[in-house]
Amino acid sequence: MTSSPDAPQRFIEALPFARALGIELESIGDGHARLSMPWDARFVGDPATGVIHGGAVSALMDTCCGAAVLSFPGAIGTATIDLRIDYMRAARPGARITAQAECFHTTRTVAFVRATATDDDEGTPVASAAGAFVIDRMTPKGDTP
């Protein structure tokens, strides 16, 4: 059994905060996801510099990680257990922020994910993340989870 191919997109569209942040799904499949969000003055954390608030970046990264888990073959649901985000530098004011996540290992009920967030600058990432997520899987009829 496999999960619905449009489940990750539905997951993102169902989250009011993801819609409010303007998060867009760019690519997804086999435990990988790429999402982005535009710079928006409503999410600036420092009015003097125009730098986007770290909370918006963390929401993008968490959502990207969850989408990567949902794109893992057989996954039907997820929830964040733990997510560590290391901020490396401020995102460039006005720049689109892109997150990429990879679900690199799973157990029966937990998915381990790593991610990075970048802006238009090709140098150092804005942030990196590592986390653990619940992975709900489809079970064939007659099997117990």
MDAnalysis code that builds the backbone (N, CA, C; Angstrom):
import MDAnalysis as mda
import numpy as np

u = mda.Universe.empty(435, n_residues=145, atom_resindex=np.repeat(np.arange(145), 3), trajectory=True)
u.add_TopologyAttr("name", ["N", "CA", "C"] * 145)
u.add_TopologyAttr("resid", np.arange(1, 146))
u.add_TopologyAttr("resname", ["MET", "THR", "SER", "SER", "PRO", "ASP", "ALA", "PRO", "GLN", "ARG", "PHE", "ILE", "GLU", "ALA", "LEU", "PRO", "PHE", "ALA", "ARG", "ALA", "LEU", "GLY", "ILE", "GLU", "LEU", "GLU", "SER", "ILE", "GLY", "ASP", "GLY", "HIS", "ALA", "ARG", "LEU", "SER", "MET", "PRO", "TRP", "ASP", "ALA", "ARG", "PHE", "VAL", "GLY", "ASP", "PRO", "ALA", "THR", "GLY", "VAL", "ILE", "HIS", "GLY", "GLY", "ALA", "VAL", "SER", "ALA", "LEU", "MET", "ASP", "THR", "CYS", "CYS", "GLY", "ALA", "ALA", "VAL", "LEU", "SER", "PHE", "PRO", "GLY", "ALA", "ILE", "GLY", "THR", "ALA", "THR", "ILE", "ASP", "LEU", "ARG", "ILE", "ASP", "TYR", "MET", "ARG", "ALA", "ALA", "ARG", "PRO", "GLY", "ALA", "ARG", "ILE", "THR", "ALA", "GLN", "ALA", "GLU", "CYS", "PHE", "HIS", "THR", "THR", "ARG", "THR", "VAL", "ALA", "PHE", "VAL", "ARG", "ALA", "THR", "ALA", "THR", "ASP", "ASP", "ASP", "GLU", "GLY", "THR", "PRO", "VAL", "ALA", "SER", "ALA", "ALA", "GLY", "ALA", "PHE", "VAL", "ILE", "ASP", "ARG", "MET", "THR", "PRO", "LYS", "GLY", "ASP", "THR", "PRO"])
u.atoms.positions = np.array([
    [0.839, -1.188, 0.000],
    [0.000, 0.000, 0.000],
    [0.877, 1.243, 0.000],
    [0.452, 2.261, -0.712],
    [1.190, 3.517, -0.720],
    [0.277, 4.652, -0.305],
    [0.888, 5.739, 0.154],
    [0.102, 6.894, 0.571],
    [-0.348, 7.673, -0.659],
    [-1.311, 8.519, -0.470],
    [-1.820, 9.358, -1.545],
    [-0.741, 10.325, -2.006],
    [-0.508, 10.448, -3.321],
    [0.556, 11.332, -3.799],
    [0.302, 12.812, -3.515],
    [-0.949, 13.194, -3.279],
    [-1.227, 14.602, -2.997],
    [-1.352, 14.883, -1.505],
    [-1.052, 13.895, -0.643],
    [-1.160, 14.085, 0.808],
    [-0.271, 15.215, 1.326],
    [0.996, 15.315, 0.904],
    [1.814, 16.423, 1.416],
    [1.265, 17.804, 1.038],
    [0.788, 17.966, -0.187],
    [0.233, 19.256, -0.594],
    [-1.024, 19.571, 0.213],
    [-1.882, 18.576, 0.428],
    [-3.091, 18.778, 1.245],
    [-2.714, 19.139, 2.673],
    [-1.647, 18.490, 3.200],
    [-1.150, 18.776, 4.543],
    [-0.779, 20.255, 4.659],
    [-0.051, 20.784, 3.699],
    [0.381, 22.188, 3.730],
    [-0.817, 23.123, 3.580],
    [-1.703, 22.821, 2.643],
    [-2.871, 23.673, 2.415],
    [-3.826, 23.677, 3.606],
    [-3.817, 22.615, 4.411],
    [-4.716, 22.518, 5.555],
    [-4.218, 23.308, 6.763],
    [-2.983, 23.776, 6.736],
    [-2.410, 24.505, 7.866],
    [-2.613, 26.009, 7.668],
    [-3.478, 26.622, 8.474],
    [-3.720, 28.060, 8.308],
    [-2.444, 28.901, 8.397],
    [-1.515, 28.547, 9.300],
    [-0.296, 29.342, 9.412],
    [0.566, 29.201, 8.159],
    [0.565, 28.037, 7.527],
    [1.347, 27.846, 6.299],
    [0.782, 28.721, 5.174],
    [-0.542, 28.800, 5.110],
    [-1.171, 29.693, 4.114],
    [-0.838, 31.137, 4.430],
    [-0.901, 31.518, 5.725],
    [-0.612, 32.901, 6.130],
    [0.832, 33.284, 5.818],
    [1.757, 32.331, 5.967],
    [3.165, 32.605, 5.671],
    [3.469, 32.557, 4.179],
    [2.517, 32.097, 3.385],
    [2.736, 32.007, 1.942],
    [3.628, 30.843, 1.556],
    [3.673, 29.801, 2.389],
    [4.532, 28.648, 2.108],
    [4.054, 27.928, 0.855],
    [5.005, 27.641, -0.029],
    [4.711, 26.954, -1.283],
    [5.530, 25.680, -1.386],
    [4.881, 24.630, -1.870],
    [5.540, 23.360, -2.120],
    [6.222, 23.434, -3.477],
    [7.541, 23.266, -3.500],
    [8.284, 23.321, -4.763],
    [8.564, 21.939, -5.322],
    [8.949, 21.000, -4.470],
    [9.160, 19.624, -4.919],
    [9.048, 18.693, -3.725],
    [8.691, 17.446, -4.036],
    [8.494, 16.478, -2.958],
    [8.552, 15.069, -3.519],
    [9.009, 14.128, -2.705],
    [8.969, 12.724, -3.085],
    [9.996, 11.893, -2.363],
    [9.616, 10.658, -2.053],
    [10.509, 9.663, -1.458],
    [11.288, 10.180, -0.259],
    [10.613, 10.873, 0.637],
    [11.253, 11.333, 1.861],
    [12.015, 12.638, 1.736],
    [11.834, 13.356, 0.656],
    [12.482, 14.656, 0.444],
    [11.417, 15.705, 0.156],
    [11.652, 16.923, 0.630],
    [10.723, 18.016, 0.340],
    [11.499, 19.319, 0.209],
    [10.957, 20.202, -0.616],
    [11.512, 21.548, -0.801],
    [10.336, 22.511, -0.780],
    [10.330, 23.407, 0.213],
    [9.284, 24.409, 0.363],
    [9.941, 25.774, 0.431],
    [9.185, 26.799, 0.081],
    [9.729, 28.151, 0.193],
    [8.655, 29.108, 0.657],
    [9.126, 30.279, 1.094],
    [8.202, 31.322, 1.516],
    [8.804, 32.671, 1.133],
    [7.964, 33.579, 0.671],
    [8.464, 34.898, 0.296],
    [8.729, 35.767, 1.523],
    [9.607, 36.723, 1.359],
    [9.796, 37.730, 2.406],
    [8.489, 38.496, 2.499],
    [8.091, 38.856, 3.712],
    [6.853, 39.597, 3.915],
    [7.059, 40.524, 5.109],
    [6.750, 41.781, 4.943],
    [6.944, 42.774, 6.006],
    [6.189, 42.412, 7.282],
    [5.092, 41.642, 7.167],
    [4.331, 41.241, 8.355],
    [5.122, 40.324, 9.273],
    [6.178, 39.693, 8.761],
    [6.932, 38.708, 9.542],
    [8.326, 39.175, 9.902],
    [8.559, 40.475, 9.772],
    [9.863, 41.046, 10.130],
    [10.007, 41.041, 11.646],
    [11.162, 40.577, 12.118],
    [11.431, 40.541, 13.544],
    [12.205, 41.754, 14.032],
    [12.885, 42.449, 13.128],
    [13.668, 43.631, 13.474],
    [13.356, 44.735, 12.465],
    [12.467, 45.663, 12.818],
    [12.071, 46.716, 11.875],
    [13.240, 47.573, 11.387],
    [14.276, 47.702, 12.200],
    [15.422, 48.524, 11.801],
    [16.193, 47.903, 10.638],
    [16.197, 46.564, 10.555],
    [16.972, 45.901, 9.503],
    [16.112, 45.213, 8.448],
    [14.848, 44.935, 8.766],
    [13.980, 44.218, 7.835],
    [14.203, 42.711, 7.829],
    [14.920, 42.210, 8.823],
    [15.202, 40.777, 8.893],
    [13.963, 40.016, 9.355],
    [13.674, 38.916, 8.667],
    [12.516, 38.092, 8.989],
    [12.706, 37.439, 10.365],
    [11.642, 37.282, 11.113],
    [11.688, 36.691, 12.452],
    [12.046, 35.207, 12.377],
    [12.850, 34.745, 13.315],
    [13.251, 33.348, 13.365],
    [12.082, 32.391, 13.489],
    [10.989, 32.845, 14.095],
    [9.806, 31.993, 14.222],
    [9.208, 31.638, 12.875],
    [9.251, 32.576, 11.929],
    [8.751, 32.286, 10.583],
    [9.656, 31.266, 9.900],
    [10.962, 31.408, 10.087],
    [11.914, 30.452, 9.511],
    [11.699, 29.068, 10.126],
    [11.500, 29.017, 11.438],
    [11.304, 27.713, 12.087],
    [9.998, 27.070, 11.632],
    [8.953, 27.854, 11.428],
    [7.686, 27.300, 10.935],
    [7.867, 26.706, 9.540],
    [8.617, 27.401, 8.688],
    [8.907, 26.887, 7.348],
    [9.666, 25.561, 7.445],
    [10.687, 25.520, 8.298],
    [11.506, 24.310, 8.406],
    [10.720, 23.141, 8.994],
    [9.910, 23.393, 10.014],
    [9.091, 22.352, 10.616],
    [8.105, 21.794, 9.591],
    [7.485, 22.670, 8.838],
    [6.526, 22.250, 7.819],
    [7.213, 21.454, 6.725],
    [8.405, 21.882, 6.323],
    [9.164, 21.169, 5.301],
    [9.539, 19.766, 5.788],
    [9.975, 19.665, 7.032],
    [10.314, 18.354, 7.603],
    [9.084, 17.446, 7.626],
    [7.943, 17.987, 8.058],
    [6.715, 17.198, 8.082],
    [6.306, 16.730, 6.697],
    [6.476, 17.595, 5.706],
    [6.147, 17.202, 4.328],
    [7.079, 16.093, 3.847],
    [8.360, 16.175, 4.200],
    [9.305, 15.121, 3.814],
    [8.878, 13.782, 4.413],
    [8.452, 13.793, 5.673],
    [7.987, 12.560, 6.311],
    [6.753, 12.032, 5.589],
    [5.810, 12.921, 5.275],
    [4.588, 12.485, 4.595],
    [4.852, 11.948, 3.195],
    [5.974, 12.351, 2.594],
    [6.288, 11.854, 1.256],
    [7.025, 10.522, 1.301],
    [7.364, 10.053, 2.507],
    [8.030, 8.764, 2.646],
    [7.028, 7.680, 2.275],
    [7.417, 6.693, 1.477],
    [6.462, 5.662, 1.047],
    [5.714, 5.014, 2.220],
    [4.381, 5.028, 2.126],
    [3.526, 4.415, 3.140],
    [3.099, 5.326, 4.263],
    [3.657, 6.522, 4.359],
    [3.299, 7.444, 5.440],
    [1.923, 8.042, 5.207],
    [1.137, 8.141, 6.280],
    [-0.193, 8.757, 6.168],
    [-0.397, 9.881, 7.174],
    [0.527, 10.050, 8.112],
    [0.390, 11.110, 9.101],
    [1.712, 11.351, 9.804],
    [1.830, 12.527, 10.411],
    [3.051, 12.859, 11.133],
    [2.769, 13.914, 12.182],
    [3.665, 14.013, 13.139],
    [3.652, 15.070, 14.151],
    [5.092, 15.247, 14.625],
    [5.438, 16.463, 14.964],
    [6.790, 16.748, 15.426],
    [6.970, 16.238, 16.851],
    [8.017, 15.459, 17.069],
    [8.402, 15.021, 18.411],
    [9.438, 15.990, 18.961],
    [10.442, 16.268, 18.152],
    [11.561, 17.104, 18.567],
    [12.144, 17.768, 17.332],
    [12.482, 19.044, 17.435],
    [13.102, 19.744, 16.319],
    [14.098, 20.752, 16.864],
    [15.354, 20.560, 16.508],
    [16.405, 21.497, 16.906],
    [16.771, 22.322, 15.679],
    [16.735, 23.638, 15.848],
    [17.105, 24.543, 14.764],
    [18.295, 25.369, 15.206],
    [19.329, 25.368, 14.386],
    [20.508, 26.197, 14.614],
    [20.482, 27.324, 13.587],
    [20.390, 28.551, 14.088],
    [20.393, 29.721, 13.209],
    [21.846, 30.117, 12.968],
    [22.213, 30.248, 11.713],
    [23.598, 30.532, 11.355],
    [23.833, 31.996, 10.994],
    [22.801, 32.629, 10.478],
    [22.893, 34.047, 10.126],
    [21.487, 34.554, 9.829],
    [21.357, 35.869, 9.789],
    [20.067, 36.464, 9.435],
    [19.818, 36.284, 7.937],
    [18.562, 36.039, 7.594],
    [18.203, 35.977, 6.178],
    [18.288, 37.385, 5.596],
    [18.670, 37.467, 4.350],
    [18.782, 38.759, 3.684],
    [17.387, 39.388, 3.553],
    [17.222, 40.615, 4.051],
    [15.913, 41.284, 3.937],
    [15.432, 41.306, 2.484],
    [14.173, 40.946, 2.297],
    [13.575, 40.939, 0.969],
    [13.750, 39.630, 0.221],
    [14.553, 38.707, 0.735],
    [14.839, 37.461, 0.018],
    [13.820, 36.370, 0.337],
    [13.531, 35.555, -0.660],
    [12.717, 34.358, -0.487],
    [13.558, 33.352, 0.294],
    [12.931, 32.627, 1.212],
    [13.634, 31.617, 1.999],
    [13.151, 30.244, 1.534],
    [14.105, 29.366, 1.280],
    [13.804, 28.020, 0.799],
    [14.329, 27.004, 1.799],
    [13.488, 26.042, 2.138],
    [13.885, 24.955, 3.036],
    [13.886, 23.649, 2.257],
    [14.882, 22.824, 2.546],
    [14.968, 21.482, 1.971],
    [15.115, 20.499, 3.121],
    [14.327, 19.436, 3.093],
    [14.371, 18.440, 4.161],
    [14.499, 17.047, 3.580],
    [15.157, 16.200, 4.361],
    [15.355, 14.811, 3.973],
    [15.008, 13.911, 5.159],
    [14.115, 12.977, 4.936],
    [13.798, 11.947, 5.919],
    [14.820, 10.834, 5.680],
    [15.861, 10.784, 6.512],
    [17.001, 9.910, 6.216],
    [16.968, 8.567, 6.932],
    [16.076, 8.404, 7.913],
    [15.969, 7.115, 8.601],
    [14.602, 7.017, 9.256],
    [14.028, 5.824, 9.234],
    [12.766, 5.603, 9.938],
    [12.835, 4.311, 10.732],
    [12.087, 4.324, 11.821],
    [11.804, 3.098, 12.542],
    [10.338, 2.805, 12.263],
    [9.751, 1.911, 13.014],
    [8.340, 1.605, 12.780],
    [7.446, 2.816, 13.026],
    [7.836, 3.684, 14.003],
    [6.958, 4.794, 14.372],
    [7.630, 6.166, 14.393],
    [8.927, 6.223, 14.155],
    [9.641, 7.506, 14.216],
    [10.439, 7.723, 12.937],
    [10.368, 8.948, 12.429],
    [11.160, 9.357, 11.255],
    [12.177, 10.400, 11.706],
    [13.398, 10.265, 11.227],
    [14.471, 11.206, 11.545],
    [14.735, 12.049, 10.309],
    [14.757, 13.368, 10.519],
    [14.810, 14.305, 9.410],
    [15.885, 15.351, 9.656],
    [16.533, 15.801, 8.576],
    [17.443, 16.947, 8.646],
    [17.053, 17.914, 7.534],
    [17.328, 19.203, 7.797],
    [16.903, 20.229, 6.848],
    [17.834, 21.429, 6.888],
    [17.802, 22.210, 5.812],
    [18.510, 23.488, 5.764],
    [17.567, 24.530, 5.178],
    [17.797, 25.770, 5.566],
    [17.059, 26.900, 4.996],
    [18.087, 27.859, 4.411],
    [17.814, 28.336, 3.211],
    [18.721, 29.257, 2.532],
    [17.929, 30.442, 1.988],
    [18.652, 31.488, 1.630],
    [18.028, 32.604, 0.933],
    [18.741, 32.756, -0.412],
    [18.677, 33.922, -1.014],
    [19.281, 34.124, -2.327],
    [20.802, 34.030, -2.303],
    [21.395, 34.192, -1.126],
    [22.847, 34.127, -0.985],
    [23.286, 32.667, -1.085],
    [24.268, 32.392, -1.914],
    [24.724, 31.019, -2.125],
    [25.683, 30.538, -1.037],
    [26.032, 31.385, -0.084],
    [26.994, 31.019, 0.957],
    [26.385, 30.198, 2.069],
    [26.625, 30.617, 3.292],
    [26.178, 29.913, 4.484],
    [24.651, 29.838, 4.550],
    [24.108, 28.681, 4.927],
    [22.654, 28.588, 5.113],
    [22.184, 29.545, 6.212],
    [20.927, 29.912, 6.155],
    [20.305, 30.731, 7.194],
    [20.173, 29.897, 8.471],
    [19.786, 28.628, 8.310],
    [19.580, 27.750, 9.460],
    [19.690, 26.299, 9.027],
    [19.966, 25.445, 10.005],
    [19.915, 24.001, 9.773],
    [19.066, 23.396, 10.891],
    [18.509, 22.230, 10.619],
    [17.632, 21.592, 11.597],
    [17.819, 20.088, 11.583],
    [17.532, 19.487, 12.717],
    [17.489, 18.031, 12.857],
    [16.328, 17.716, 13.775],
    [15.557, 16.711, 13.412],
    [14.401, 16.408, 14.238],
    [13.924, 14.984, 14.133],
    [13.003, 14.675, 15.020],
    [12.336, 13.379, 15.046],
    [10.839, 13.635, 14.941],
    [10.176, 12.832, 14.139],
    [8.750, 12.997, 13.866],
    [8.046, 11.654, 13.982],
    [6.824, 11.671, 14.498],
    [5.988, 10.477, 14.463],
    [5.726, 10.180, 12.992],
    [5.777, 8.916, 12.636],
    [5.376, 8.532, 11.283],
    [4.267, 7.498, 11.403],
    [3.072, 7.904, 10.987],
    [1.936, 6.985, 10.938],
    [1.968, 6.346, 9.557],
    [1.866, 5.033, 9.540],
    [1.970, 4.308, 8.274],
    [0.690, 3.541, 7.988],
    [0.460, 3.321, 6.709],
    [-0.640, 2.464, 6.296],
    [-0.238, 1.028, 6.652],
    [-1.191, 0.247, 7.102],
    [-0.911, -1.155, 7.367],
    [-1.807, -2.002, 6.485],
    [-1.237, -3.057, 5.898],
    [-2.076, -3.948, 5.084],
    [-3.180, -4.566, 5.935],
    [-4.300, -4.899, 5.293],
    [-5.417, -5.508, 6.028],
    [-4.934, -6.764, 6.755],
    [-5.376, -6.895, 8.001],
    [-5.014, -8.044, 8.802],
    [-3.766, -7.828, 9.644],
    [-2.937, -6.846, 9.290],
    [-1.738, -6.549, 10.079],
    [-2.102, -5.586, 11.187],
    [-1.373, -5.647, 12.259],
    [-1.534, -4.682, 13.344],
    [-0.321, -3.794, 13.384],
    [-0.516, -2.522, 13.686],
    [0.632, -1.589, 13.706],
    [1.618, -1.897, 14.797],
])
